[in-house]
Structures are given as structure tokens and as C-alpha cells.
Amino acid sequence: MKNKSSYEGLQSKIRALKTPKIEVWKNQYQDRSYVISLDVPEFTCICPKTGLPDFANIKIEYSPDRYCIELKSFKMYSIFFRNIGIFHEHLTNRMLEDFVAASKPRWAKIVAEFNPRGGIKTTVIREYNRK
């Protein structure tokens, strides 16, 4: 069994990581409740422990309020992680936090389905509901 401390410090600055800005545009149908679904089927990031690539399908659903996500900026945001060492759990939480901060939706959900690594497939799900 490996020493537990070998993971210490690997993600200590993940919340302070400067990511590209996710841009938005004004929703002209704020009076309507509807759902937008975004899929990033070829998402990649780096395993912070091994340095090997991790591949995932990222799915985000949200109900916009005042703003909708501008897709090109979201694409650039997701590409940013290609060279970032980040645990699956941290990626999912960070991505939803950035998404919500940019768009301020009524609700949002992210499902990050990572390809198997060592015979184990990881899926991390997080939801946001504005109170």
C-alpha cells in the first residue's frame, strides 16, 4: 500500500486556479422555464498522480434565468483543463462552481463520466439549486 502522504498537496491550490472566463449573453426568455443541455464528449485532463491523460464525457444541464452560456467561451474553458492535473471530483466541483458563477442559473447539474482507469469507471455528479 502506498503512503497516504503521496497525495498530499497535489490539489491544494485547485480552488485558486485561474481559468478562462465563461462568457454569457442575455436570455430573452427569462419568463420561461426551459433546459439547456451541453455535452463535451471528448473532455481531457491530466491525472495529478500519474501525469497520464484522463478522458471524460462531461454533461451539463441547466435552466437559465437572466443569462445563457456563450458556447465558444465554454469550449475554451473546457480545453484549458487538457494540461491541468486535477482529480475527477475536484474537476466536477470546480467546473460547476465556475459555470454557476458565470450564468447564475435557476438550477444546474453536471455529470462527469470518466473512462475506466485500472478497470474502474468514475462518474461524479453535482447539482446546484438556487434558493
Backbone bond lengths (Angstrom), bond angles and torsions (degrees), N, CA, C in turn:
res aa  C-N    CA-C-N  psi(-1)  N-CA   C-N-CA  omega(-1)  CA-C   N-CA-C  phi
1 M - - - 1.452 - - 1.526 109.43 -
2 K 1.331 115.78 137.08 1.457 120.21 -178.40 1.527 111.03 -76.72
3 N 1.281 114.34 155.95 1.455 121.88 177.81 1.530 109.43 -65.90
4 K 1.317 117.58 128.10 1.463 122.33 -179.88 1.518 111.53 -57.80
5 S 1.316 117.69 -33.04 1.460 120.67 -176.38 1.524 112.25 -67.71
6 S 1.337 118.57 -13.06 1.459 120.02 179.82 1.527 111.58 -65.93
7 Y 1.336 118.34 -15.75 1.461 121.98 176.69 1.530 112.02 -95.74
8 E 1.307 116.71 -13.93 1.463 120.23 -176.75 1.521 111.07 -63.72
9 G 1.317 115.08 135.14 1.451 121.36 176.78 1.521 115.14 84.09
10 L 1.329 118.10 -10.26 1.460 119.75 -177.65 1.523 112.93 -64.90
11 Q 1.301 117.91 -29.10 1.457 121.86 -176.11 1.527 112.15 -125.19
12 S 1.301 117.39 22.30 1.460 120.73 -173.81 1.529 113.51 -66.31
13 K 1.318 118.84 -22.49 1.466 120.47 -177.26 1.523 112.85 -114.52
14 I 1.311 116.84 16.61 1.462 120.16 -174.40 1.531 112.34 -64.70
15 R 1.314 118.22 -33.30 1.468 120.53 179.04 1.523 112.23 -73.16
16 A 1.328 117.11 -21.59 1.463 121.33 179.45 1.526 112.25 -94.08
17 L 1.319 117.80 -1.65 1.454 122.63 -178.45 1.525 110.76 -58.72
18 K 1.335 116.29 128.22 1.470 120.61 179.83 1.524 109.14 -86.24
19 T 1.320 115.57 111.29 1.460 122.11 -178.50 1.532 109.81 -103.40
20 P 1.323 116.92 160.60 1.471 119.19 174.52 1.526 110.65 -61.57
21 K 1.321 115.72 150.92 1.462 121.28 -179.57 1.524 110.61 -71.97
22 I 1.321 116.09 134.92 1.457 121.88 171.69 1.528 106.39 -91.37
23 E 1.316 116.07 116.85 1.463 120.72 -178.11 1.522 110.40 -87.96
24 V 1.321 115.24 159.59 1.468 121.95 -179.34 1.524 109.59 -134.70
25 W 1.323 115.45 166.00 1.452 121.76 172.11 1.520 108.44 -135.45
26 K 1.343 115.64 155.57 1.457 120.77 -173.01 1.533 111.77 -71.57
27 N 1.305 114.97 127.70 1.457 123.40 178.44 1.529 109.53 -76.55
28 Q 1.313 117.49 120.83 1.469 121.92 178.96 1.531 112.36 -84.74
29 Y 1.340 116.79 -2.39 1.464 121.23 -179.49 1.539 110.68 -121.89
30 Q 1.318 115.79 46.26 1.466 120.88 179.90 1.527 112.15 -61.98
31 D 1.315 116.35 -24.54 1.472 120.49 -179.08 1.521 112.19 -80.22
32 R 1.317 117.84 -3.30 1.461 122.45 -179.45 1.521 110.17 -110.06
33 S 1.306 115.72 144.67 1.454 121.09 174.51 1.521 107.73 -100.74
34 Y 1.319 117.04 115.41 1.455 121.45 178.92 1.523 109.50 -146.50
35 V 1.326 116.75 168.42 1.459 122.31 -174.44 1.520 109.84 -119.88
36 I 1.304 114.90 136.27 1.467 122.42 173.32 1.522 106.59 -112.62
37 S 1.321 115.61 135.15 1.461 121.31 179.63 1.519 109.47 -119.04
38 L 1.324 116.30 128.80 1.456 122.47 177.31 1.520 108.76 -117.28
39 D 1.325 116.73 135.30 1.461 121.79 176.51 1.518 109.08 -122.54
40 V 1.312 116.04 133.01 1.459 122.78 173.51 1.531 105.75 -119.70
41 P 1.363 117.05 86.64 1.465 120.12 -171.65 1.529 115.06 -75.62
42 E 1.312 118.10 -12.82 1.464 120.47 -177.65 1.523 111.77 -122.48
43 F 1.320 116.18 38.27 1.466 121.11 -179.76 1.529 109.99 -68.02
44 T 1.328 115.51 140.02 1.467 120.48 175.03 1.514 110.46 -136.70
45 C 1.311 114.95 147.15 1.458 123.89 171.10 1.529 106.10 -146.87
46 I 1.298 117.03 -174.02 1.462 121.73 -176.90 1.525 109.81 -117.18
47 C 1.325 116.59 138.43 1.464 120.73 172.82 1.525 107.66 -70.05
48 P 1.335 118.32 122.24 1.465 120.03 -177.56 1.525 113.34 -68.30
49 K 1.299 116.80 -18.63 1.468 120.97 -178.45 1.528 111.80 -85.89
50 T 1.344 116.42 -46.14 1.461 120.49 -174.08 1.522 113.93 -101.37
51 G 1.342 116.86 -21.53 1.459 120.23 -175.50 1.521 112.80 80.79
52 L 1.327 117.63 3.47 1.456 121.92 179.81 1.528 110.52 -86.63
53 P 1.337 117.48 154.56 1.469 119.34 -179.51 1.526 112.07 -72.15
54 D 1.314 114.98 144.92 1.456 122.76 171.79 1.526 106.87 -113.11
55 F 1.320 116.57 135.52 1.452 122.35 -179.64 1.521 108.81 -113.48
56 A 1.339 115.85 141.57 1.462 119.19 -177.02 1.513 111.18 -150.10
57 N 1.325 114.19 161.44 1.455 122.60 167.19 1.525 105.16 -109.56
58 I 1.326 116.29 116.55 1.461 121.71 179.57 1.527 107.65 -102.03
59 K 1.337 116.47 125.73 1.455 121.95 178.03 1.523 108.63 -120.24
60 I 1.316 115.50 127.07 1.463 120.64 177.02 1.515 108.18 -124.46
61 E 1.317 115.53 130.25 1.453 122.31 172.08 1.517 106.94 -119.60
62 Y 1.339 116.02 140.05 1.458 118.43 177.01 1.515 110.69 -152.82
63 S 1.313 114.53 155.33 1.452 122.36 174.68 1.520 106.99 -108.25
64 P 1.332 116.93 108.19 1.461 118.70 -175.43 1.521 112.16 -70.65
65 D 1.313 113.68 154.12 1.457 120.43 172.62 1.523 106.19 -112.69
66 R 1.311 118.01 -99.05 1.465 121.55 -178.51 1.524 113.44 -79.90
67 Y 1.359 116.63 -25.53 1.464 119.48 -173.13 1.524 112.26 -131.70
68 C 1.335 114.49 152.23 1.463 122.86 172.39 1.528 107.87 -117.55
69 I 1.293 115.98 153.09 1.465 121.98 -179.54 1.531 110.01 -75.02
70 E 1.310 115.95 133.24 1.462 121.77 174.18 1.528 106.79 -82.81
71 L 1.323 117.42 122.34 1.457 121.98 -167.68 1.527 115.25 -68.61
72 K 1.321 118.46 -37.94 1.462 118.52 -179.85 1.525 110.85 -63.09
73 S 1.307 116.95 -42.28 1.470 119.32 179.66 1.530 110.42 -66.58
74 F 1.336 116.82 -34.87 1.459 118.93 177.55 1.526 110.59 -68.62
75 K 1.313 116.80 -35.76 1.467 120.48 175.74 1.531 109.90 -61.83
76 M 1.327 116.90 -46.63 1.467 120.71 179.27 1.531 110.92 -63.37
77 Y 1.315 116.16 -37.27 1.460 121.42 176.27 1.527 110.17 -60.87
78 S 1.334 117.00 -47.84 1.469 119.64 -176.99 1.530 111.69 -69.27
79 I 1.324 117.75 -35.00 1.469 121.06 177.66 1.530 111.14 -64.57
80 F 1.304 117.18 -30.73 1.471 122.53 179.96 1.529 111.80 -51.46
81 F 1.322 117.57 -35.73 1.459 121.58 -174.65 1.530 114.03 -75.35
82 R 1.322 118.20 -7.25 1.471 121.11 -179.30 1.523 113.28 -54.89
83 N 1.293 116.93 -32.90 1.467 121.09 -177.74 1.518 113.33 -110.22
84 I 1.316 116.40 15.41 1.464 121.18 -176.67 1.525 109.77 -105.11
85 G 1.314 116.26 128.67 1.459 121.36 173.04 1.517 108.96 -80.61
86 I 1.325 116.31 115.21 1.470 120.17 -175.69 1.525 110.05 -152.50
87 F 1.315 115.91 136.65 1.458 120.70 176.40 1.527 109.73 -69.77
88 H 1.312 116.66 150.82 1.464 122.41 -178.63 1.527 111.65 -54.31
89 E 1.310 115.66 -44.55 1.468 121.34 -177.58 1.528 111.00 -64.63
90 H 1.321 115.96 -41.58 1.462 119.79 179.92 1.519 111.13 -69.62
91 L 1.320 116.96 -39.70 1.463 120.27 178.25 1.520 110.69 -59.07
92 T 1.307 117.40 -47.24 1.462 121.90 -177.55 1.522 111.13 -62.32
93 N 1.321 117.02 -46.12 1.462 120.49 179.16 1.521 111.58 -65.61
94 R 1.324 117.50 -44.77 1.463 121.18 -178.37 1.523 110.77 -64.13
95 M 1.332 116.54 -43.73 1.459 119.98 -178.09 1.532 110.76 -63.24
96 L 1.325 118.14 -43.37 1.459 119.34 179.29 1.525 110.81 -66.57
97 E 1.311 118.24 -40.28 1.466 120.35 178.37 1.525 111.49 -60.77
98 D 1.326 117.60 -43.61 1.465 121.02 178.81 1.527 111.17 -66.62
99 F 1.321 116.64 -40.16 1.459 122.75 179.41 1.530 110.57 -62.09
100 V 1.312 116.46 -47.03 1.465 121.62 -179.31 1.527 110.82 -67.56
101 A 1.322 117.39 -40.35 1.466 120.42 178.90 1.528 110.86 -61.37
102 A 1.311 117.32 -36.35 1.463 121.00 -178.36 1.523 112.31 -76.41
103 S 1.335 117.31 -46.09 1.466 120.26 -169.84 1.526 115.81 -102.26
104 K 1.320 117.13 -18.93 1.470 121.80 -179.24 1.535 111.79 48.73
105 P 1.331 117.36 57.40 1.462 120.67 -176.09 1.519 112.67 -75.52
106 R 1.323 115.83 169.11 1.465 121.13 172.87 1.528 109.12 -66.26
107 W 1.320 115.46 -44.33 1.461 122.07 175.31 1.528 108.15 -156.36
108 A 1.309 115.05 159.46 1.467 120.33 178.70 1.524 109.02 -152.80
109 K 1.322 114.36 153.33 1.461 120.56 178.40 1.521 107.95 -143.09
110 I 1.317 115.58 137.42 1.453 120.79 175.70 1.526 108.48 -122.79
111 V 1.326 114.86 135.90 1.459 122.05 174.68 1.518 106.20 -123.80
112 A 1.312 116.41 115.52 1.464 121.86 179.29 1.523 108.23 -108.90
113 E 1.329 115.57 108.73 1.462 121.49 -178.51 1.527 108.69 -104.58
114 F 1.319 116.02 105.79 1.455 121.23 -178.21 1.520 110.70 -90.25
115 N 1.321 116.30 140.03 1.458 121.67 177.08 1.521 109.78 -60.62
116 P 1.323 116.35 153.25 1.468 119.23 -179.14 1.523 112.83 -57.33
117 R 1.317 114.31 139.92 1.464 122.71 174.07 1.509 104.92 -131.24
118 G 1.325 117.38 120.29 1.460 120.78 -178.01 1.512 112.31 63.28
119 G 1.344 116.54 29.63 1.457 120.48 178.30 1.518 114.65 83.65
120 I 1.333 118.34 4.91 1.467 121.51 -178.60 1.522 109.26 -120.92
121 K 1.333 115.56 124.43 1.464 121.49 174.60 1.521 107.65 -93.23
122 T 1.319 115.97 134.17 1.462 120.93 179.64 1.519 109.43 -111.61
123 T 1.325 116.68 131.36 1.461 122.45 172.33 1.521 107.05 -126.25
124 V 1.333 115.48 125.87 1.464 121.03 179.32 1.523 107.16 -118.27
125 I 1.338 116.47 129.56 1.462 122.42 -177.58 1.520 108.57 -124.08
126 R 1.309 115.00 135.02 1.468 119.59 175.00 1.520 108.59 -141.29
127 E 1.319 115.48 141.31 1.456 121.35 179.24 1.525 110.96 -122.21
128 Y 1.305 114.62 152.62 1.458 122.44 175.45 1.516 107.90 -128.00
129 N 1.324 116.64 130.43 1.455 122.23 174.05 1.512 107.89 -128.80
130 R 1.330 115.86 118.82 1.463 119.97 177.84 1.510 108.43 -66.80
131 K 1.287 115.46 135.46 1.474 119.71 -179.64 1.492 111.63 -95.39
